[in-house]
Amino acid sequence: MIIKRVSLFFLFFVGSFSFLSADSTLDGQGNILTLGTSATLTVSAGSTVTLKNLTLQNLSGTALVMESSASTLILDNVQVCMNGSYSFTQGTLVINRDVIFTGTSVFSYQSSSTSRINTASCLTFDVGTTFSYAPPTNSRYLLSMTDQTSQLYLNNCTLCTTTTGLVLSRGTLILDKQVTLSGGGLTLSNCLAFGDAINTNDLFVQVYGGDLVTNCLIDIYRAI
């Protein structure tokens, strides 16, 4: 099935559904897109799919498939309700406006492509969630923030990395309530880093009430 643009009031997917068009938009207009237990939503190779103004329910397992490294998913003003762990294994993820992940499960970023948080946009991991940065390559720079108005908001959740580490720069990191930071990197070259060697890539950090639990090496290179 080919979709260029559709507005929905309520959708419940029970089977397989593929976005085949090079440019497709699904506008929920504030409503709910629910993925059934056997549903699979596929972003085909070469396709750019935008999900906007909706709540995406039941993300887990293979409910969302990025078919290739040339698949792009844009989340624009979306709440993602996870009901199990989910791995984003390939392709590009773009965050536009406010995007929030909820639940008590793990969102694992395992793509070798660079994803980004746009200007005036915020990627939030809410209470009880875990954001795992675990790419198949040794690149620490696969989560890009466009400028200071690009925000990664960690609210009473966990951010963990593998021995690859992760560099956060150029945007704003918000740590709210109890946030756990963990990772396997034991040197400055593979740890969690705030900022890098470029003068214009300062990371702006805001810390609100609560405890910060660190179980990893953190390189505070250029953070404000």
Summary of the structure (lengths in Angstrom):
residues: 224
radius of gyration: 17.1
end to end distance: 48.2
largest distance: 50.1
contacts: 756
relative contact order: 0.10
helix: 1%
strand: 58%
